[in-house]
Structure formats: C-alpha cells, structure tokens
Amino acid sequence: MNQTLVILVVGLSPALVGEHTPHLQKLAARGSMRPLKAVTPAVTCTAQSSLVTGLMPTEHGIVGNGWYFRDLSEVWLWRQSNRLVQGDKIWDTAKQRDPNFTCAKMFWWYNMYSTADWSATPRPMYPADGRKIPDHYAYPPELHDELDHKFGQFPLFKFWGPAADITSSKWISDATRHVMQTRNPTLTLTYLPHLDYNLQRLGPDLAHADIQRDLQAVDELCGELIAQADAQGQQILVVSEYGITPVSDAIHINRALRQAGFLKVRDEKGHEQFDAGASDAFAVSDHQVAHVYINKPECKQAVLALLQNLDGVEHVLDDNEKKVWGLDHERSGELVAISNSDRWFSYYYWLDDDRAPDYARTVDIHRKPGYDPVELFVDPEIKSPKLAIGARLAKRKLGMRALLDVISLKDTQLVKGSHGRPTDDPDHGPILISSNSALMPDSVSTTEFKQVVLDHIFA
C-alpha cells in the first residue's frame, strides 16, 4: 500500500490556482490538475459524502447540509453521525482489501462514530446554563486531550461566524501533521475551510487583496502538509467540494410560501416560530438549492407553479427530474428548487423583523431551518462591533443571560459568493490535484474520487 494524504481545500477552483498559491501550483506541475465534476447540491455534507462513498445523493442519502426529518416534524442541519451516510466509505473498502490499512479522518464532516481509526471534528459543549463552549470530538477519546494539550482549545468561533479566519484551518493542519507523525496512517484526510469565508463575504474576485492573502495563507498550510507527506514518502491529493460563484442577493423562498398561505408559524412571546409540522409546504434553504417539503399533497401543483414563477429560480425538480439529477431519495423535498447562478436561497420566513425569532440575529446553525451565510458578517448598523460583542460577553461572564445578537436581518446583499448549483464554467467549480499524474483520469467527477484515492493507495 502507498500512504496517501488528501487535503480538502474548501472553495478552491482551477481559476484560483496560480501566482498566489505557489505550493499548490508546484504540486500540480509535478503531477496533474483537473476540474472536478460536482454533484448537486454542491454543498459540504453532500459533496463529502459522494467523495468518500463514490455514490450520488440518491444512494448515500445526504441530500444537503440538512433536511426535514418527517418522523420528527423538525428540520435539522449539520448532524454529525457517520451512520447517516449510506454506503461503504473509502476506508471501509480499503480495509476490506487489506486489513492492515488505517485511516485518519481529520475534520471531514459526519466524523462521529465513523469506522476510521482516528478522527476529530468540531463539537462544542452545551452546558445546561445555556453557554456554548468551543471544543472538538475525537476518536479514540484520548486523542481529544492530546490535541488540546499540544495545540490548545479548538478555536470554534474562528471556524464559523463573523470572526472566522485562518486560525481554525491552522489548528486543523497542525493537528493533522501531528497525527501523521504519531499514528502513521495509510490514508489521511484533512480539511482546510479558510477560503470559504471571504469567498462568500467578498466573492471570488482574484483582484481583491483579501482574497489574494487568503489564497497565500491557505497555500502556506498546504505547503506544510505537502512537505510532511513528502518526508513520509506519501502520495498527495488536493480536492475541493465546490467552487464559489458571484451572487447579488437572496431569494426569500419561505416568505413567498408563507404569503401564499403554505407556511405556518406560531407565536412565542411576540416572536414567530416556524412550525414545520403544521405547514402545508416550506423550504429548507441550502445555499443555491432548496428542498421544498409538502405535507399536504394536494398543494403540490400550486406550490410548483409558485416556485416556477419566483424571481431568481432557475429550475424546479419534480419526481422525474430528481432522478435525473441524482436526488431521488426519501430525505429530499417533494420538489427541489435551484437558483440562478447569481442568487441564493435565504431561510427567512417572517414578514416583520420585529417578530423574527431570537436566534435570527445570532450565529446558530442548529435552530435555523436553513443555511444562513449572513452569519459571516457583523450587522453593519452596529457602530462599535467589538464593544457590542464585548458587552454581551461580559454579561454572560457575570452570569446574566445575553444573546450575541449581532447578525443583520436586513441586508442579504452583504453576501457576494455562493455555491450549490452546477457551475457554468468548470474552471470555477471544484478541483482535483494529484502528485502522481499516471493515476489521474482524463476527466473526473466527485463520485469517481473514491476510486482515484484507492488507485493511489493500491496502485
């Protein structure tokens, strides 16, 4: 077996590899680089599940970053159990071929209770007093304390939210190199999210100085990982889940469904709470794709007509089209909406900001019934953001209840980049780079990645 390192650089596309990424450019020059044909939706959980299983969402069941759990009548995003992913993973298949095979899975999603030999993933602590304490989950359990002791507490608030920056990717990279040195796995999978933040905040504009700095920063981490792999005689693959394309504004799909009488809310102390189980139809918005769930079947044609006429919607997939797109799974919505290339779907369902739920102005990836990229920004109307955040944190330290309500509800135009639909230009979609050109096919898709990795290990 050949030891192999896989570096997942979120948001990397062929168009971004160049003068600002010398280590990646050098790796591509000594091996080869290909555009990667994405699955739909091209979002983290779906794409990673297709990468590791070689299957379409129809088969592995991960139809988005979350979905409507019909038996619970609840929407859940960002679940973490690997048992949600149907199908044999890379490491399962490899171990069947050689029992001596081992795998370290560092911060890829669905990392809890996987069959990988070593793993780590973001997992905050939620004490009963309402606090959210940065932490990670690791297997075996002793790896958690070992990583904490060596690198400090996992910087969760740098992993997502307005403060997200290179710090979390650096922590993951350092932890990965430590595991490579101390465990010597056959296959190491690692995850660098850094590019995702400003590509969504600013858009994929290579002329922007901040994007250039981000590329240089993540390339430095790649360089360290590549050097570590080279020192251990490993083969190297660099992959991404999706590319980011420019967007102008959101499509408020749930507001349209509510105004048409399909989506229902309930009042809780003056705040409107989305009621999935009571709604005739609603959308789970996920970047540029929205699964539309219909509890009242006789409404389907009316909902279809509404979506087909909604500004910014490019496609609406019914049962037959879901099969064509590889989304024919029981977890999918009865309809699936796909946006125009320059738009994305908000989860917003309230019609009056004063009646929005309390979580709407916070970073809360679990309560919100859809993805919210506006969480990457502090509300521009807050004049002194650091002071505002500091005051709220001080209240918490004094034992007082205080929401970190610093996220805007009014300006979805803050978001300049998104993903999820197939990109019109492969150069702006996902990418695959290999240190071994002999093992790279002429063209490759996300579902073929698993075989490419196995070829690198067993060639």
N, C-alpha and C positions, 0 to 999 in steps of 0.2 A: 504493500500500500504506500501511496505517496501522501505525506502530510500536506494539508491544504488549508489556506486561510481565505475566508470570504469576508470582504469588507463591504457592508451596505452603506452607501453614502446617499442619504435621503435627498431627493430633488436633483441629483446630478444627471446631466444630459450630455450628449455628444457636443452640443454647442458650447457648453461651459468648460470643456477640457481644452486647455491651451496655455497661454503665457502665464496665467495666474495659478496654474496647477502643475508645476514642473515635475513633481514626483509621479503624478498620475500620467502625465504626458510621456514620461520616460518609461513607465511600465507598459503603456500602450505601444510604444515604439519597439520595445524588445519582444513584445508578444503581439496582441491584436486587440482591436476595439470594434464593437458592433452596436448599432441601435438595437434595443430590446423591444419586441412587440408586446404591448401591455395587455393585461386583462381589463375587463370593465366590471365594477368600478376600479380605477387605478388609484386605490387608497391603501393605507398601510396594512390593515388586517387582511384584506382580500388578497392583495399582491403578495404579501409574505407567505400566506397560506398556499397560493399557487406556486410560489418559488420552491417551497420545501416539499410539496406533495406531487408537483407536476400535473395537477388537476385544475379544471375550471371550477368556478364557484358552484356550478350546478352539482358537482361531485363532492367538493370538500365542505360546502355549506356555509362558508364565510362570505356572505353576500354584501358586506360592508363593514365599517368600523363598529356597527351595532345594528340592531333590528328590533322589531316588535315581537316580544315573547307572548304569543297569543294565549297560552295557557295561564300566564300571569296577568294578562292585560296591561303590561308595562313595557316601556322602551328602555333597553339597556345598551349602552355603548361601552367600549373599552373593557370588556370582560377579559380575564387573563388565563383561564384554564385551557390547557392544550387539548383537553378532551372534547372541546367544542369543534375541533378541526378533524374532519373525517378523512381517512386515507392514510397510507403509510408515508412517513416523513423520510427525508434523506437519510437521517441517522438510523432509522429502523431498517430501511432497505440495505444500507451499508453493513449493518451488524449481522443481517441475515447472510450476507456474502462472506463476511469474515468476523468471527466472534471477538477478535482482538481489536476491532475498530472502536474508537472512542470519539465523543463529540462534546465540545464546549459551546453552548449557545448563550451568547452574551448580549442581552437586551433586545433580541428579536422578540416580537410580540407572541402572545399565547405561550408564555415561557413557564408558567406554573404547572407543576405536575406533568411535565413532558418526560419522555424517556431518554433525553440527553443525559450524559454522565455528569456534566457540570452546567449550571445555568444561573443567571442573575437577571432581574427585571425590576423596573420601578414599582414600588408598593408602599405608599405612605401608611403611617399608623393613624388610626382614628380613635383616640381615647373618648370615653363617654362624656367628657366635658365639652365636646364639640371641636377640639383642636384638630389640625391636620399637620402631622409631624413628618418631615422628609425621611424616607427610608427606602430600602430595596428588599426584595425577597430573593434568596439564593438557595441553591441545592448543590451539594449537601449543606445542611444548616450551618456547619462550621465555616463554610466559605463566606457567609454573610459577615461574621465577626472578623474574619481575616481581612476582608476587603475594607471594612470600616476602620480597622486598626491601621492599615497601611495607607489608605487614601482619604480617611475622614468620612463623615456622613455623606451619603449620596445627595448631590445638590438638586433636589427635586424641583425647586422653584426656578432653577435655571434650565430645566428640561422642557418646561412649557409655561406659557404666560408672558406677561409684559417684560419680565426680566430674563427671558430665555436667551442664552448666549453660548459661547464655545465651552463654558465651564463643564456642562454636563457631558458633552462629547469627549472632552479631555479626560474626565473621570472614567468614562466607559473604556476609552482607548488604553489608559494606564492599567485598568483592571484586566482588560483582555490580554495585554502583554504579560502581566503577572501570571495569569492562568496558563498562557502558552509556555512560560518558563518553568512553572512549578508542576503542571499536570501533563504537559506534552501531548495534547490531544491529537488524534488523527485529523479531525476536522474542527476548525474554529470558525464560528460565525459571530461577527461583531457588527455593531450598529452605530453610525455617527449621524445624529439628527440635525447638526448645526445649520446646514444650508437651508433647511426647510423654513426657518423663522423669517429671515429677511427676504427670501424669495416670495413668501406670502405677504409680508409687510410692504415690500418695495416693488415687487415684480421682477421677472428675470432679465433685468437690464444690465448687460455687461459694462455699460458705460458708467454705471453708478459706483462710486468709490467704495461704498459699504459692501456691495456685492463682490467687488474685487478683493476686499480684505477678508470677507467670509471664505471665498474660494482659497485664498492663500492660507488661512488658518486651518481649514479642514484638510487641505493638502499636506500641511505640516504633520498633522496627526496620521494621515495615510502614509507619509514618508517614514514615520517611526514604526508603524505596523509592518510596512513592507520590509524595512531593514531587519526587524525581528524575524520575520518569516524567512528572509534570505539567509540569515545567520543560522537558522534551523533547517535549511535546505528544503523549504516548503514551496509548493506551487501557490499561486495567488490569483484570486478573482476579485474584481470590484464590480458591484452591481447596484442598481437603484430600482425603486419600486415604481416611480413615475417621474415625469418631468412637469415643471410648473409653467403655466402659460399666463399671459397678462389678462386681467379682468377689470371691469369698470364698476360693477355693482352687483347686488344680490337680487335674487328672485324670492319674494316673500310668499312661498307656495302655501304655507299653512294659513296665512291671513286670507288668501284667496279662498281656500277651502272653508274657512270659518265664515267669511262673508256670504258664502253660498249656502250656509246652514249645515255643512257636513261635520265640521269640527266643533267639539263641545268643551266647555270649561266649567269649573266650579269655583265659587268664591271662598277664599280663606283669609279672613280678616282684611278684606279690601284688595287682596291680590288674586289674580286669576290663575288658577292652576289647570294645566292641560289634563283632560280626562280621556285617556286613550280608549278605555273600555266602553265609555259612553258615546264615543264619536262614531258617526256613520263612516267617515273616511278622514284620514290625516296622512301626513308625510313625515318620514324620518329622513331629514336632510343630511347629506353627507358630501360636502364639497360640491361637485358638479353633477352628482347623482342623487336622486331622492326616491326612496321606496315608498309607494303610496299604498297604505293598507285600507281595505274596505271591509268594515264589519257588517254592512248592510248590502248584500249582493245586488239587490235591485237598483242600487245607486251607481253601479259601475259605469254604465254608459254615460250618465250625466257627468260623473267625475272625469271620465275620459275626454268628453267634449270640453269641459272647463280647462283641463291641462293642455289640450291641443291648441287652445286659443290664448294661453297665458303667455304674456310677453317674456321672451328670453328662453323659452323651452324649445329645444331642437327636435327631440324625439320623445314619444311616449310608447313604451313597450308593453304590449299585451301578452297573453299566454304564448302565442306562437312566436312572437319576436323575442321573448325572454329565452326561448330555446336557442334561437339563432345567436344571441349574444352570450350564451353560457350562464344565464341567470335563472334558469328554471329549477328553483329549489323551494321547498316549503317555507323557508325563512324569508324569501323575497316578498315584496309587496305584490298585491294583485296587479298593480301597474307600476312601472318604473319610469320615472322622468329623467331625461338627460338634458342638460342646459346647452345653450350656445357656448362657443369657446371663450367668449369674453364675459361670461356670467357665472354665478354660483348660487346655491340654494341656502337661504337662511332657515333657521328653525322657528323664527319668531311667529307667534300665534296671537298675541294680544294686539288690540287696536288702540290702546291708550297706554302710553309709557308709565303713567302714574299707577296703573293697575298691573304692571308687569310683575312676575314672581320675584321674590327676593334674590334668588340665585342668578337672575338675568344679568345683574351688574357685577357678578363675581366670576372668578375662574372656577368653574365647576363642571368637569367633563362627565360626571355621573348623573346629575339631576337633570341636566338639559336634554330634552328629547331630540337631539340633533347636534351636529358639529358646529362650533362657533369660533371662526378664525379671528373675530374681533377681540377675543381674549388675549391676543398678542399685543394689544395696544392699551395704554392708559387713556382714559377718556380725555380728549383734548380740551374739554371745558373745565377740567380741574387745573387751576392756575399753578399750584405748587404740588406736583405729584409726590415727590419724596416726603414732603411734610404731611400730606394727606395720608399716605400709606403708613408713615411712622406713627402718626397719632392713633390710627386704628390698631396697629400692632401694640402700642403702649397700653391701650385699653385692655387688650387681651392679656398682656402680661400682668395687669393688675387684677385679673380675674373677671373682668367685665365682658359681656357679650358684645361683639362688634363685627359687622360684616366688612370684608375687604371689597366694598362696592365701588370699584374704580374703573369698571369697564363700561364703555359707551353703549347706549341703546339706539342712538340716532344716526350714526354715520357708518353705514356698511360700506361706503365708498372708501374707507380707510384701507380696505383690503385690495392689494394690487396684483396678487397672484393666486392661482388656484389649480386644481387638478381633479381627476376622476373620470372625465370623458377621454376617449382616444384623442391623442394629439394629431393635428392636421399635418404636422411636419415631423418625421421620425427623429430629426436632429434635436428636437425639443422634447422628446419623450425619454423613457428610461434608457439605460446603457448597460453594457457588459464589457468588461476589460479582462483579458487573461494574460498571464505571464507566459503562457505556452500556446503559441499560435496553431500548432499542429492539432490541438484538441478543441479548437473553436470551429463550429459550423459556419457556413457562408452566411446564413441568417438564423436568428434565434428568437424564440418567444419566451415569455415568462414561464409558461408551462414546460418548456424544454430545458429550463435552467437546472432542474434536479438531475437530469441525465448528464448535462455538462459537468456538474460537480462530481458525479460518480465516475465519469470518464477521467477527470483529473486525479481522483483518488486511486482508481484501479487500473489506469492505462499501463 
